[in-house]
Amino acid sequence: MTFEELPEFQRDMKLLSKKFRNLYEDLLVVKQVLAVFPDERPPFSFRISDLGIESCVIKIKKIACRSLKGRGVNSGLRLIYAYFPEHQKIVFIELYHKSDQEMESRGRIWDHFK
């Protein structure tokens, strides 16, 4: 499995890593899991519907982040990625904390995958 990141995702990581110091290490764990189970896994992740695009875009709702003491998988971090099974590739689109943003940026998804 190959992993790519949109420039906007890299900016998200940079901003959030100032608040959550272990975020880069936690993302490595997420990558290890996605390498084995890249598709949706309810209730932890699900496919975002109603986008009007062919790409498979998935939202992970429960990410364990060690910087969020004691909250683990209920941390509130959300990861959006596109999965391309025919190429065995995942593209990270967006990362945000649910207290900062209500839902994913559909404009960002459409800009890159429509």
Backbone as XML, in Angstrom:
<?xml version="1.0"?>
<chain id="A" units="angstrom">
  <residue number="1" name="MET">
    <atom name="N" x="0.853" y="-1.173" z="0.000"/>
    <atom name="CA" x="0.000" y="0.000" z="0.000"/>
    <atom name="C" x="0.900" y="1.237" z="0.000"/>
  </residue>
  <residue number="2" name="THR">
    <atom name="N" x="0.597" y="2.162" z="-0.892"/>
    <atom name="CA" x="1.329" y="3.428" z="-0.896"/>
    <atom name="C" x="0.439" y="4.517" z="-0.312"/>
  </residue>
  <residue number="3" name="PHE">
    <atom name="N" x="1.070" y="5.478" z="0.328"/>
    <atom name="CA" x="0.357" y="6.574" z="0.963"/>
    <atom name="C" x="0.853" y="7.891" z="0.386"/>
  </residue>
  <residue number="4" name="GLU">
    <atom name="N" x="-0.110" y="8.769" z="0.083"/>
    <atom name="CA" x="0.197" y="10.113" z="-0.384"/>
    <atom name="C" x="-0.589" y="11.096" z="0.470"/>
  </residue>
  <residue number="5" name="GLU">
    <atom name="N" x="-0.136" y="12.343" z="0.466"/>
    <atom name="CA" x="-0.808" y="13.382" z="1.239"/>
    <atom name="C" x="-1.003" y="14.610" z="0.373"/>
  </residue>
  <residue number="6" name="LEU">
    <atom name="N" x="-2.205" y="15.169" z="0.417"/>
    <atom name="CA" x="-2.442" y="16.437" z="-0.261"/>
    <atom name="C" x="-1.683" y="17.537" z="0.488"/>
  </residue>
  <residue number="7" name="PRO">
    <atom name="N" x="-1.271" y="18.598" z="-0.201"/>
    <atom name="CA" x="-0.599" y="19.707" z="0.502"/>
    <atom name="C" x="-1.461" y="20.274" z="1.635"/>
  </residue>
  <residue number="8" name="GLU">
    <atom name="N" x="-2.762" y="20.312" z="1.434"/>
    <atom name="CA" x="-3.660" y="20.809" z="2.474"/>
    <atom name="C" x="-3.634" y="19.902" z="3.705"/>
  </residue>
  <residue number="9" name="PHE">
    <atom name="N" x="-3.517" y="18.598" z="3.478"/>
    <atom name="CA" x="-3.419" y="17.652" z="4.587"/>
    <atom name="C" x="-2.127" y="17.901" z="5.363"/>
  </residue>
  <residue number="10" name="GLN">
    <atom name="N" x="-1.049" y="18.162" z="4.655"/>
    <atom name="CA" x="0.230" y="18.435" z="5.320"/>
    <atom name="C" x="0.129" y="19.678" z="6.197"/>
  </residue>
  <residue number="11" name="ARG">
    <atom name="N" x="-0.612" y="20.688" z="5.735"/>
    <atom name="CA" x="-0.833" y="21.885" z="6.556"/>
    <atom name="C" x="-1.684" y="21.547" z="7.783"/>
  </residue>
  <residue number="12" name="ASP">
    <atom name="N" x="-2.705" y="20.715" z="7.595"/>
    <atom name="CA" x="-3.530" y="20.271" z="8.725"/>
    <atom name="C" x="-2.652" y="19.595" z="9.780"/>
  </residue>
  <residue number="13" name="MET">
    <atom name="N" x="-1.791" y="18.701" z="9.336"/>
    <atom name="CA" x="-0.904" y="17.968" z="10.249"/>
    <atom name="C" x="0.010" y="18.927" z="10.999"/>
  </residue>
  <residue number="14" name="LYS">
    <atom name="N" x="0.564" y="19.869" z="10.285"/>
    <atom name="CA" x="1.498" y="20.814" z="10.909"/>
    <atom name="C" x="0.800" y="21.624" z="12.004"/>
  </residue>
  <residue number="15" name="LEU">
    <atom name="N" x="-0.400" y="22.110" z="11.700"/>
    <atom name="CA" x="-1.141" y="22.897" z="12.700"/>
    <atom name="C" x="-1.560" y="22.054" z="13.897"/>
  </residue>
  <residue number="16" name="LEU">
    <atom name="N" x="-2.112" y="20.866" z="13.634"/>
    <atom name="CA" x="-2.588" y="20.016" z="14.725"/>
    <atom name="C" x="-1.448" y="19.433" z="15.553"/>
  </residue>
  <residue number="17" name="SER">
    <atom name="N" x="-0.287" y="19.223" z="14.939"/>
    <atom name="CA" x="0.832" y="18.636" z="15.682"/>
    <atom name="C" x="1.375" y="19.592" z="16.745"/>
  </residue>
  <residue number="18" name="LYS">
    <atom name="N" x="1.106" y="20.877" z="16.595"/>
    <atom name="CA" x="1.505" y="21.826" z="17.636"/>
    <atom name="C" x="0.673" y="21.619" z="18.892"/>
  </residue>
  <residue number="19" name="LYS">
    <atom name="N" x="-0.568" y="21.230" z="18.712"/>
    <atom name="CA" x="-1.477" y="21.004" z="19.830"/>
    <atom name="C" x="-1.381" y="19.567" z="20.351"/>
  </residue>
  <residue number="20" name="PHE">
    <atom name="N" x="-1.193" y="18.624" z="19.423"/>
    <atom name="CA" x="-1.122" y="17.201" z="19.760"/>
    <atom name="C" x="0.261" y="16.689" z="19.360"/>
  </residue>
  <residue number="21" name="ARG">
    <atom name="N" x="1.187" y="16.712" z="20.283"/>
    <atom name="CA" x="2.609" y="16.451" z="20.015"/>
    <atom name="C" x="2.902" y="15.079" z="19.404"/>
  </residue>
  <residue number="22" name="ASN">
    <atom name="N" x="2.128" y="14.074" z="19.706"/>
    <atom name="CA" x="2.401" y="12.717" z="19.221"/>
    <atom name="C" x="1.681" y="12.405" z="17.914"/>
  </residue>
  <residue number="23" name="LEU">
    <atom name="N" x="1.127" y="13.384" z="17.250"/>
    <atom name="CA" x="0.266" y="13.146" z="16.097"/>
    <atom name="C" x="0.985" y="12.425" z="14.953"/>
  </residue>
  <residue number="24" name="TYR">
    <atom name="N" x="2.222" y="12.786" z="14.672"/>
    <atom name="CA" x="2.952" y="12.123" z="13.590"/>
    <atom name="C" x="3.156" y="10.639" z="13.893"/>
  </residue>
  <residue number="25" name="GLU">
    <atom name="N" x="3.482" y="10.318" z="15.135"/>
    <atom name="CA" x="3.646" y="8.917" z="15.530"/>
    <atom name="C" x="2.311" y="8.176" z="15.479"/>
  </residue>
  <residue number="26" name="ASP">
    <atom name="N" x="1.251" y="8.840" z="15.900"/>
    <atom name="CA" x="-0.076" y="8.223" z="15.864"/>
    <atom name="C" x="-0.518" y="7.961" z="14.426"/>
  </residue>
  <residue number="27" name="LEU">
    <atom name="N" x="-0.142" y="8.848" z="13.506"/>
    <atom name="CA" x="-0.484" y="8.645" z="12.099"/>
    <atom name="C" x="0.242" y="7.421" z="11.530"/>
  </residue>
  <residue number="28" name="LEU">
    <atom name="N" x="1.437" y="7.148" z="12.008"/>
    <atom name="CA" x="2.151" y="5.941" z="11.569"/>
    <atom name="C" x="1.374" y="4.678" z="11.946"/>
  </residue>
  <residue number="29" name="VAL">
    <atom name="N" x="0.775" y="4.682" z="13.129"/>
    <atom name="CA" x="-0.042" y="3.539" z="13.560"/>
    <atom name="C" x="-1.268" y="3.413" z="12.657"/>
  </residue>
  <residue number="30" name="VAL">
    <atom name="N" x="-1.904" y="4.541" z="12.345"/>
    <atom name="CA" x="-3.064" y="4.530" z="11.453"/>
    <atom name="C" x="-2.662" y="3.956" z="10.092"/>
  </residue>
  <residue number="31" name="LYS">
    <atom name="N" x="-1.507" y="4.340" z="9.591"/>
    <atom name="CA" x="-1.034" y="3.818" z="8.298"/>
    <atom name="C" x="-0.840" y="2.303" z="8.351"/>
  </residue>
  <residue number="32" name="GLN">
    <atom name="N" x="-0.324" y="1.797" z="9.458"/>
    <atom name="CA" x="-0.136" y="0.357" z="9.594"/>
    <atom name="C" x="-1.476" y="-0.373" z="9.551"/>
  </residue>
  <residue number="33" name="VAL">
    <atom name="N" x="-2.473" y="0.185" z="10.197"/>
    <atom name="CA" x="-3.808" y="-0.420" z="10.194"/>
    <atom name="C" x="-4.412" y="-0.340" z="8.795"/>
  </residue>
  <residue number="34" name="LEU">
    <atom name="N" x="-4.296" y="0.821" z="8.149"/>
    <atom name="CA" x="-4.873" y="0.990" z="6.813"/>
    <atom name="C" x="-4.184" y="0.109" z="5.771"/>
  </residue>
  <residue number="35" name="ALA">
    <atom name="N" x="-2.932" y="-0.206" z="5.975"/>
    <atom name="CA" x="-2.233" y="-1.091" z="5.043"/>
    <atom name="C" x="-2.876" y="-2.479" z="5.029"/>
  </residue>
  <residue number="36" name="VAL">
    <atom name="N" x="-3.473" y="-2.880" z="6.149"/>
    <atom name="CA" x="-4.119" y="-4.184" z="6.260"/>
    <atom name="C" x="-5.622" y="-4.096" z="5.991"/>
  </residue>
  <residue number="37" name="PHE">
    <atom name="N" x="-6.264" y="-3.053" z="6.530"/>
    <atom name="CA" x="-7.714" y="-2.864" z="6.397"/>
    <atom name="C" x="-8.008" y="-1.482" z="5.811"/>
  </residue>
  <residue number="38" name="PRO">
    <atom name="N" x="-7.813" y="-1.292" z="4.505"/>
    <atom name="CA" x="-7.950" y="0.046" z="3.924"/>
    <atom name="C" x="-9.389" y="0.512" z="3.708"/>
  </residue>
  <residue number="39" name="ASP">
    <atom name="N" x="-10.337" y="-0.405" z="3.641"/>
    <atom name="CA" x="-11.715" y="-0.017" z="3.354"/>
    <atom name="C" x="-12.439" y="0.355" z="4.647"/>
  </residue>
  <residue number="40" name="GLU">
    <atom name="N" x="-13.676" y="0.784" z="4.523"/>
    <atom name="CA" x="-14.446" y="1.209" z="5.682"/>
    <atom name="C" x="-14.616" y="0.079" z="6.695"/>
  </residue>
  <residue number="41" name="ARG">
    <atom name="N" x="-14.637" y="0.442" z="7.975"/>
    <atom name="CA" x="-14.791" y="-0.522" z="9.066"/>
    <atom name="C" x="-15.734" y="0.062" z="10.107"/>
  </residue>
  <residue number="42" name="PRO">
    <atom name="N" x="-17.061" y="0.031" z="9.848"/>
    <atom name="CA" x="-17.998" y="0.586" z="10.835"/>
    <atom name="C" x="-17.826" y="-0.106" z="12.189"/>
  </residue>
  <residue number="43" name="PRO">
    <atom name="N" x="-17.932" y="0.575" z="13.282"/>
    <atom name="CA" x="-18.348" y="1.969" z="13.472"/>
    <atom name="C" x="-17.188" y="2.954" z="13.486"/>
  </residue>
  <residue number="44" name="PHE">
    <atom name="N" x="-15.970" y="2.494" z="13.242"/>
    <atom name="CA" x="-14.808" y="3.368" z="13.323"/>
    <atom name="C" x="-14.612" y="4.228" z="12.083"/>
  </residue>
  <residue number="45" name="SER">
    <atom name="N" x="-15.009" y="3.712" z="10.936"/>
    <atom name="CA" x="-14.864" y="4.471" z="9.701"/>
    <atom name="C" x="-16.012" y="4.122" z="8.767"/>
  </residue>
  <residue number="46" name="PHE">
    <atom name="N" x="-16.313" y="5.040" z="7.870"/>
    <atom name="CA" x="-17.384" y="4.804" z="6.917"/>
    <atom name="C" x="-17.138" y="5.598" z="5.642"/>
  </residue>
  <residue number="47" name="ARG">
    <atom name="N" x="-17.743" y="5.122" z="4.572"/>
    <atom name="CA" x="-17.635" y="5.777" z="3.275"/>
    <atom name="C" x="-18.520" y="7.023" z="3.277"/>
  </residue>
  <residue number="48" name="ILE">
    <atom name="N" x="-17.981" y="8.121" z="2.761"/>
    <atom name="CA" x="-18.755" y="9.355" z="2.668"/>
    <atom name="C" x="-19.583" y="9.281" z="1.391"/>
  </residue>
  <residue number="49" name="SER">
    <atom name="N" x="-20.890" y="9.353" z="1.560"/>
    <atom name="CA" x="-21.785" y="9.250" z="0.409"/>
    <atom name="C" x="-22.202" y="10.643" z="-0.057"/>
  </residue>
  <residue number="50" name="ASP">
    <atom name="N" x="-22.946" y="10.678" z="-1.138"/>
    <atom name="CA" x="-23.498" y="11.919" z="-1.688"/>
    <atom name="C" x="-22.430" y="12.915" z="-2.137"/>
  </residue>
  <residue number="51" name="LEU">
    <atom name="N" x="-21.269" y="12.427" z="-2.550"/>
    <atom name="CA" x="-20.236" y="13.324" z="-3.051"/>
    <atom name="C" x="-20.350" y="13.560" z="-4.554"/>
  </residue>
  <residue number="52" name="GLY">
    <atom name="N" x="-20.968" y="12.621" z="-5.252"/>
    <atom name="CA" x="-21.095" y="12.747" z="-6.694"/>
    <atom name="C" x="-19.799" y="12.490" z="-7.433"/>
  </residue>
  <residue number="53" name="ILE">
    <atom name="N" x="-18.901" y="11.705" z="-6.811"/>
    <atom name="CA" x="-17.637" y="11.360" z="-7.468"/>
    <atom name="C" x="-17.461" y="9.847" z="-7.427"/>
  </residue>
  <residue number="54" name="GLU">
    <atom name="N" x="-16.584" y="9.350" z="-8.275"/>
    <atom name="CA" x="-16.360" y="7.901" z="-8.365"/>
    <atom name="C" x="-15.379" y="7.386" z="-7.311"/>
  </residue>
  <residue number="55" name="SER">
    <atom name="N" x="-14.501" y="8.237" z="-6.828"/>
    <atom name="CA" x="-13.487" y="7.812" z="-5.867"/>
    <atom name="C" x="-14.134" y="7.384" z="-4.554"/>
  </residue>
  <residue number="56" name="CYS">
    <atom name="N" x="-13.515" y="6.425" z="-3.907"/>
    <atom name="CA" x="-13.971" y="5.943" z="-2.609"/>
    <atom name="C" x="-13.326" y="6.824" z="-1.531"/>
  </residue>
  <residue number="57" name="VAL">
    <atom name="N" x="-14.125" y="7.689" z="-0.909"/>
    <atom name="CA" x="-13.629" y="8.581" z="0.135"/>
    <atom name="C" x="-14.176" y="8.095" z="1.472"/>
  </residue>
  <residue number="58" name="ILE">
    <atom name="N" x="-13.271" y="7.911" z="2.418"/>
    <atom name="CA" x="-13.617" y="7.313" z="3.707"/>
    <atom name="C" x="-13.246" y="8.273" z="4.838"/>
  </residue>
  <residue number="59" name="LYS">
    <atom name="N" x="-14.101" y="8.286" z="5.858"/>
    <atom name="CA" x="-13.882" y="9.115" z="7.037"/>
    <atom name="C" x="-13.655" y="8.198" z="8.234"/>
  </residue>
  <residue number="60" name="ILE">
    <atom name="N" x="-12.525" y="8.389" z="8.917"/>
    <atom name="CA" x="-12.254" y="7.659" z="10.151"/>
    <atom name="C" x="-12.687" y="8.556" z="11.309"/>
  </residue>
  <residue number="61" name="LYS">
    <atom name="N" x="-13.577" y="8.033" z="12.128"/>
    <atom name="CA" x="-14.116" y="8.806" z="13.233"/>
    <atom name="C" x="-13.364" y="8.596" z="14.534"/>
  </residue>
  <residue number="62" name="LYS">
    <atom name="N" x="-12.713" y="7.486" z="14.684"/>
    <atom name="CA" x="-12.076" y="7.183" z="15.955"/>
    <atom name="C" x="-10.594" y="6.898" z="15.737"/>
  </residue>
  <residue number="63" name="ILE">
    <atom name="N" x="-9.782" y="7.875" z="16.104"/>
    <atom name="CA" x="-8.332" y="7.743" z="15.980"/>
    <atom name="C" x="-7.745" y="7.866" z="17.380"/>
  </residue>
  <residue number="64" name="ALA">
    <atom name="N" x="-6.976" y="6.884" z="17.779"/>
    <atom name="CA" x="-6.312" y="6.952" z="19.077"/>
    <atom name="C" x="-5.163" y="7.949" z="18.987"/>
  </residue>
  <residue number="65" name="CYS">
    <atom name="N" x="-5.188" y="8.938" z="19.854"/>
    <atom name="CA" x="-4.131" y="9.949" z="19.891"/>
    <atom name="C" x="-3.631" y="10.041" z="21.329"/>
  </residue>
  <residue number="66" name="ARG">
    <atom name="N" x="-2.370" y="9.735" z="21.506"/>
    <atom name="CA" x="-1.813" y="9.718" z="22.861"/>
    <atom name="C" x="-1.757" y="11.095" z="23.501"/>
  </residue>
  <residue number="67" name="SER">
    <atom name="N" x="-1.772" y="12.145" z="22.689"/>
    <atom name="CA" x="-1.730" y="13.504" z="23.232"/>
    <atom name="C" x="-3.044" y="13.917" z="23.877"/>
  </residue>
  <residue number="68" name="LEU">
    <atom name="N" x="-4.103" y="13.188" z="23.605"/>
    <atom name="CA" x="-5.405" y="13.466" z="24.214"/>
    <atom name="C" x="-5.563" y="12.529" z="25.404"/>
  </residue>
  <residue number="69" name="LYS">
    <atom name="N" x="-4.978" y="12.906" z="26.495"/>
    <atom name="CA" x="-4.859" y="12.050" z="27.672"/>
    <atom name="C" x="-6.176" y="11.418" z="28.104"/>
  </residue>
  <residue number="70" name="GLY">
    <atom name="N" x="-6.180" y="10.095" z="28.115"/>
    <atom name="CA" x="-7.303" y="9.356" z="28.648"/>
    <atom name="C" x="-8.499" y="9.223" z="27.730"/>
  </residue>
  <residue number="71" name="ARG">
    <atom name="N" x="-8.479" y="9.857" z="26.575"/>
    <atom name="CA" x="-9.655" y="9.807" z="25.718"/>
    <atom name="C" x="-9.514" y="8.826" z="24.563"/>
  </residue>
  <residue number="72" name="GLY">
    <atom name="N" x="-8.308" y="8.453" z="24.230"/>
    <atom name="CA" x="-8.067" y="7.412" z="23.225"/>
    <atom name="C" x="-8.876" y="7.550" z="21.961"/>
  </residue>
  <residue number="73" name="VAL">
    <atom name="N" x="-9.626" y="6.501" z="21.617"/>
    <atom name="CA" x="-10.351" y="6.479" z="20.352"/>
    <atom name="C" x="-11.520" y="7.453" z="20.328"/>
  </residue>
  <residue number="74" name="ASN">
    <atom name="N" x="-11.914" y="7.990" z="21.458"/>
    <atom name="CA" x="-12.988" y="8.984" z="21.485"/>
    <atom name="C" x="-12.423" y="10.402" z="21.453"/>
  </residue>
  <residue number="75" name="SER">
    <atom name="N" x="-11.267" y="10.554" z="20.839"/>
    <atom name="CA" x="-10.533" y="11.812" z="20.885"/>
    <atom name="C" x="-11.192" y="12.946" z="20.131"/>
  </residue>
  <residue number="76" name="GLY">
    <atom name="N" x="-11.942" y="12.645" z="19.110"/>
    <atom name="CA" x="-12.542" y="13.704" z="18.324"/>
    <atom name="C" x="-11.769" y="14.036" z="17.066"/>
  </residue>
  <residue number="77" name="LEU">
    <atom name="N" x="-10.651" y="13.379" z="16.821"/>
    <atom name="CA" x="-9.913" y="13.598" z="15.575"/>
    <atom name="C" x="-10.603" y="12.849" z="14.445"/>
  </residue>
  <residue number="78" name="ARG">
    <atom name="N" x="-10.645" y="13.482" z="13.286"/>
    <atom name="CA" x="-11.260" y="12.891" z="12.097"/>
    <atom name="C" x="-10.242" y="12.897" z="10.963"/>
  </residue>
  <residue number="79" name="LEU">
    <atom name="N" x="-10.153" y="11.780" z="10.258"/>
    <atom name="CA" x="-9.239" y="11.642" z="9.128"/>
    <atom name="C" x="-10.056" y="11.286" z="7.898"/>
  </residue>
  <residue number="80" name="ILE">
    <atom name="N" x="-9.859" y="12.035" z="6.813"/>
    <atom name="CA" x="-10.541" y="11.787" z="5.555"/>
    <atom name="C" x="-9.483" y="11.341" z="4.547"/>
  </residue>
  <residue number="81" name="TYR">
    <atom name="N" x="-9.770" y="10.235" z="3.843"/>
    <atom name="CA" x="-8.829" y="9.761" z="2.834"/>
    <atom name="C" x="-9.565" y="9.130" z="1.664"/>
  </residue>
  <residue number="82" name="ALA">
    <atom name="N" x="-8.880" y="9.109" z="0.528"/>
    <atom name="CA" x="-9.405" y="8.451" z="-0.670"/>
    <atom name="C" x="-8.652" y="7.140" z="-0.829"/>
  </residue>
  <residue number="83" name="TYR">
    <atom name="N" x="-9.403" y="6.085" z="-1.125"/>
    <atom name="CA" x="-8.816" y="4.752" z="-1.287"/>
    <atom name="C" x="-9.000" y="4.305" z="-2.730"/>
  </residue>
  <residue number="84" name="PHE">
    <atom name="N" x="-7.894" y="3.926" z="-3.356"/>
    <atom name="CA" x="-7.886" y="3.442" z="-4.732"/>
    <atom name="C" x="-7.415" y="1.993" z="-4.742"/>
  </residue>
  <residue number="85" name="PRO">
    <atom name="N" x="-8.341" y="1.025" z="-4.620"/>
    <atom name="CA" x="-7.947" y="-0.381" z="-4.503"/>
    <atom name="C" x="-7.199" y="-0.906" z="-5.720"/>
  </residue>
  <residue number="86" name="GLU">
    <atom name="N" x="-7.532" y="-0.424" z="-6.912"/>
    <atom name="CA" x="-6.869" y="-0.927" z="-8.117"/>
    <atom name="C" x="-5.385" y="-0.555" z="-8.171"/>
  </residue>
  <residue number="87" name="HIS">
    <atom name="N" x="-5.008" y="0.516" z="-7.456"/>
    <atom name="CA" x="-3.606" y="0.948" z="-7.420"/>
    <atom name="C" x="-2.958" y="0.691" z="-6.060"/>
  </residue>
  <residue number="88" name="GLN">
    <atom name="N" x="-3.745" y="0.131" z="-5.121"/>
    <atom name="CA" x="-3.275" y="-0.074" z="-3.748"/>
    <atom name="C" x="-2.669" y="1.220" z="-3.201"/>
  </residue>
  <residue number="89" name="LYS">
    <atom name="N" x="-3.485" y="2.286" z="-3.279"/>
    <atom name="CA" x="-3.019" y="3.615" z="-2.886"/>
    <atom name="C" x="-4.072" y="4.298" z="-2.013"/>
  </residue>
  <residue number="90" name="ILE">
    <atom name="N" x="-3.582" y="5.025" z="-1.016"/>
    <atom name="CA" x="-4.414" y="5.853" z="-0.154"/>
    <atom name="C" x="-3.875" y="7.270" z="-0.212"/>
  </residue>
  <residue number="91" name="VAL">
    <atom name="N" x="-4.781" y="8.229" z="-0.403"/>
    <atom name="CA" x="-4.404" y="9.640" z="-0.416"/>
    <atom name="C" x="-5.089" y="10.307" z="0.774"/>
  </residue>
  <residue number="92" name="PHE">
    <atom name="N" x="-4.286" y="10.840" z="1.694"/>
    <atom name="CA" x="-4.837" y="11.549" z="2.837"/>
    <atom name="C" x="-5.295" y="12.928" z="2.386"/>
  </residue>
  <residue number="93" name="ILE">
    <atom name="N" x="-6.549" y="13.247" z="2.704"/>
    <atom name="CA" x="-7.169" y="14.479" z="2.234"/>
    <atom name="C" x="-7.233" y="15.532" z="3.340"/>
  </residue>
  <residue number="94" name="GLU">
    <atom name="N" x="-7.697" y="15.112" z="4.510"/>
    <atom name="CA" x="-7.961" y="16.095" z="5.556"/>
    <atom name="C" x="-7.867" y="15.451" z="6.935"/>
  </residue>
  <residue number="95" name="LEU">
    <atom name="N" x="-7.413" y="16.242" z="7.892"/>
    <atom name="CA" x="-7.364" y="15.833" z="9.294"/>
    <atom name="C" x="-7.822" y="17.024" z="10.118"/>
  </residue>
  <residue number="96" name="TYR">
    <atom name="N" x="-8.777" y="16.792" z="11.008"/>
    <atom name="CA" x="-9.271" y="17.890" z="11.834"/>
    <atom name="C" x="-9.804" y="17.356" z="13.157"/>
  </residue>
  <residue number="97" name="HIS">
    <atom name="N" x="-9.940" y="18.254" z="14.118"/>
    <atom name="CA" x="-10.542" y="17.920" z="15.396"/>
    <atom name="C" x="-11.993" y="18.350" z="15.341"/>
  </residue>
  <residue number="98" name="LYS">
    <atom name="N" x="-12.879" y="17.521" z="15.837"/>
    <atom name="CA" x="-14.312" y="17.789" z="15.700"/>
    <atom name="C" x="-14.755" y="19.046" z="16.442"/>
  </residue>
  <residue number="99" name="SER">
    <atom name="N" x="-13.980" y="19.516" z="17.399"/>
    <atom name="CA" x="-14.346" y="20.761" z="18.081"/>
    <atom name="C" x="-13.991" y="21.985" z="17.224"/>
  </residue>
  <residue number="100" name="ASP">
    <atom name="N" x="-13.078" y="21.815" z="16.253"/>
    <atom name="CA" x="-12.670" y="22.914" z="15.382"/>
    <atom name="C" x="-13.507" y="22.997" z="14.107"/>
  </residue>
  <residue number="101" name="GLN">
    <atom name="N" x="-14.068" y="21.878" z="13.706"/>
    <atom name="CA" x="-14.748" y="21.793" z="12.414"/>
    <atom name="C" x="-15.860" y="20.755" z="12.522"/>
  </residue>
  <residue number="102" name="GLU">
    <atom name="N" x="-17.034" y="21.074" z="12.020"/>
    <atom name="CA" x="-18.172" y="20.178" z="12.171"/>
    <atom name="C" x="-18.090" y="18.955" z="11.263"/>
  </residue>
  <residue number="103" name="MET">
    <atom name="N" x="-17.684" y="19.162" z="10.000"/>
    <atom name="CA" x="-17.614" y="18.042" z="9.064"/>
    <atom name="C" x="-16.502" y="18.271" z="8.050"/>
  </residue>
  <residue number="104" name="GLU">
    <atom name="N" x="-16.289" y="17.267" z="7.204"/>
    <atom name="CA" x="-15.224" y="17.326" z="6.206"/>
    <atom name="C" x="-15.458" y="18.447" z="5.196"/>
  </residue>
  <residue number="105" name="SER">
    <atom name="N" x="-14.375" y="18.889" z="4.579"/>
    <atom name="CA" x="-14.446" y="19.914" z="3.543"/>
    <atom name="C" x="-14.748" y="19.247" z="2.200"/>
  </residue>
  <residue number="106" name="ARG">
    <atom name="N" x="-15.997" y="19.268" z="1.821"/>
    <atom name="CA" x="-16.378" y="18.655" z="0.543"/>
    <atom name="C" x="-15.761" y="19.406" z="-0.630"/>
  </residue>
  <residue number="107" name="GLY">
    <atom name="N" x="-15.537" y="20.687" z="-0.488"/>
    <atom name="CA" x="-14.876" y="21.467" z="-1.535"/>
    <atom name="C" x="-13.476" y="20.951" z="-1.807"/>
  </residue>
  <residue number="108" name="ARG">
    <atom name="N" x="-12.744" y="20.616" z="-0.766"/>
    <atom name="CA" x="-11.400" y="20.073" z="-0.935"/>
    <atom name="C" x="-11.452" y="18.730" z="-1.656"/>
  </residue>
  <residue number="109" name="ILE">
    <atom name="N" x="-12.412" y="17.910" z="-1.300"/>
    <atom name="CA" x="-12.557" y="16.603" z="-1.947"/>
    <atom name="C" x="-12.872" y="16.783" z="-3.422"/>
  </residue>
  <residue number="110" name="TRP">
    <atom name="N" x="-13.838" y="17.646" z="-3.722"/>
    <atom name="CA" x="-14.228" y="17.876" z="-5.121"/>
    <atom name="C" x="-13.070" y="18.471" z="-5.935"/>
  </residue>
  <residue number="111" name="ASP">
    <atom name="N" x="-12.318" y="19.382" z="-5.333"/>
    <atom name="CA" x="-11.197" y="20.023" z="-6.045"/>
    <atom name="C" x="-10.164" y="19.011" z="-6.515"/>
  </residue>
  <residue number="112" name="HIS">
    <atom name="N" x="-9.956" y="17.972" z="-5.730"/>
    <atom name="CA" x="-8.884" y="17.020" z="-6.045"/>
    <atom name="C" x="-9.345" y="15.720" z="-6.693"/>
  </residue>
  <residue number="113" name="PHE">
    <atom name="N" x="-10.620" y="15.374" z="-6.557"/>
    <atom name="CA" x="-11.044" y="14.051" z="-7.012"/>
    <atom name="C" x="-12.239" y="14.046" z="-7.952"/>
  </residue>
  <residue number="114" name="LYS">
    <atom name="N" x="-12.681" y="15.175" z="-8.400"/>
    <atom name="CA" x="-13.821" y="15.200" z="-9.320"/>
    <atom name="C" x="-13.361" y="15.152" z="-10.752"/>
  </residue>
</chain>
